[in-house]
Amino acid sequence: MKCLLCEKLSFAHICTSCQETFLTPSIYKRKILNNIEVISFYKYKDIKDLLHTKHTDLGYYIYNILALNSFVKFAKEFQYTDTITSIAVDDNVKSGYSHTAILNKALKNKYINPQYNKLRAKNDISYSGKSKEFRLLNPRNFSFHNSSLNDIILIDDIITTGSTLTQATQVIQNSKKEVLFCLTLADASLK
């Protein structure tokens, strides 16, 4: 097959050379509600086309490559005093897989225990390309199925306005759990 980025022959959808050149993560931080930190690994504009593959079968492979280059590296360095859990935002299976579940799974280490099917939106409206006003007028109405652990890392693929992560954080905090921080692949606010 050919590398999606350079079109050279490759055994992977994105060759090793392009992964090293274009998918080396950086750390970008911003804050949402109650001073919760959101850590992102890429600028949205730099991986936009790759992120949009989540709506296709190809997205399964691309999200695994993105997770390997960012979330897995983060998990290798992450240490904590106790075991904590990671929970993905709305990890429903669509197009045969869940892109947020792929990211969540990549965090597994001796300190992080990924849990699935814990945070689901009752409102199935897509926020993709929508304004902040639209997002505020159409909340996701998350339901949180309690986690066995109290400290949580919240996972999503993109942070745009922060409304999804804010709504998710509020629902989790209402269940007397603590969101330590959020992890996303990309931050759309970065220029």
Residue pairs with C-beta under 8 A, 6 or more apart in sequence:
1 9
1 10
1 11
1 13
2 8
2 9
2 10
3 9
3 10
3 12
3 13
3 14
3 15
3 17
3 18
4 13
4 14
4 50
4 62
5 14
5 15
5 18
5 22
6 15
6 17
6 18
8 15
8 17
10 16
12 19
12 61
12 65
13 58
13 61
13 62
13 65
14 22
14 23
14 62
14 65
19 65
19 69
22 46
22 47
23 42
23 47
23 65
23 66
23 69
23 70
24 69
25 41
25 42
25 69
25 70
25 73
25 74
26 41
26 42
27 39
27 40
27 41
28 39
28 40
28 41
28 42
28 43
28 187
28 190
29 37
29 38
29 39
29 40
30 37
30 38
30 40
30 159
30 162
30 187
30 189
31 37
31 38
32 38
32 159
32 162
32 165
32 166
32 169
32 182
33 162
33 166
33 169
33 170
34 169
34 173
36 165
36 169
36 179
36 181
36 182
37 181
37 182
38 159
38 162
38 165
38 181
38 182
38 183
38 184
38 187
39 74
39 181
39 182
39 183
39 184
40 159
40 183
40 184
40 185
40 186
40 187
40 190
41 69
41 70
41 71
41 74
41 184
41 185
41 186
42 70
42 185
42 186
42 187
43 186
43 187
43 190
43 191
44 51
44 158
44 160
44 186
44 187
44 188
44 190
45 188
45 190
45 191
46 186
47 66
47 185
47 186
48 186
50 62
50 66
51 157
51 158
51 185
51 186
53 59
53 62
53 63
54 62
54 63
54 95
54 99
54 157
55 94
55 95
56 95
57 95
57 96
59 95
59 97
59 99
60 95
60 96
60 97
60 102
63 97
63 99
63 102
63 103
63 157
64 102
66 103
66 185
67 102
67 103
67 105
67 106
68 106
70 106
70 185
71 103
71 106
71 107
71 183
71 185
72 106
72 107
74 107
74 183
75 106
75 107
75 108
75 109
75 112
76 109
78 107
78 109
78 111
78 112
79 111
80 111
80 112
80 151
82 111
82 151
83 110
83 111
83 112
83 113
83 149
84 111
84 112
84 113
84 149
84 151
84 152
84 153
84 180
85 112
85 113
85 114
85 115
85 147
85 148
85 149
85 151
85 152
85 153
86 104
86 107
86 112
86 113
86 114
86 115
86 152
86 153
86 154
86 155
86 183
87 104
87 114
87 115
87 118
87 119
87 147
87 152
87 153
87 154
87 155
87 172
88 98
88 100
88 101
88 103
88 104
88 114
88 116
88 119
88 155
88 156
89 100
89 119
89 121
89 154
89 155
89 156
89 164
89 165
89 168
90 100
90 119
90 120
90 121
90 140
90 142
91 98
91 100
91 101
91 104
91 116
91 117
91 119
91 120
92 98
92 120
93 101
99 157
100 155
100 156
100 157
101 116
103 155
103 156
103 157
103 183
103 185
104 114
104 116
104 155
105 114
107 114
107 153
107 155
107 183
108 114
112 153
113 149
115 147
115 148
115 149
117 145
118 144
118 145
118 146
118 147
119 142
119 143
119 144
119 145
119 154
119 168
119 171
119 172
120 142
120 143
120 145
121 140
121 141
121 142
122 140
122 141
122 142
122 143
123 138
123 139
123 140
123 141
125 138
125 140
127 134
127 135
127 160
127 163
127 164
132 161
132 163
135 160
135 161
135 163
135 164
136 163
139 163
139 167
140 164
140 167
140 168
142 167
142 168
142 171
143 171
144 171
144 172
144 174
144 175
146 175
146 177
147 177
150 176
150 177
150 178
151 177
151 178
151 180
152 172
152 177
152 178
152 179
152 180
153 179
153 180
153 181
153 182
153 183
154 165
154 168
154 169
154 172
154 179
154 181
154 182
154 183
155 182
155 183
155 184
156 164
156 165
156 168
156 182
156 183
156 184
157 184
157 185
157 186
158 184
158 185
158 186
158 187
158 188
159 165
159 182
159 184
159 186
159 187
159 188
159 189
160 188
160 189
165 182
165 184
168 179
169 179
169 182
172 178
172 179
173 179
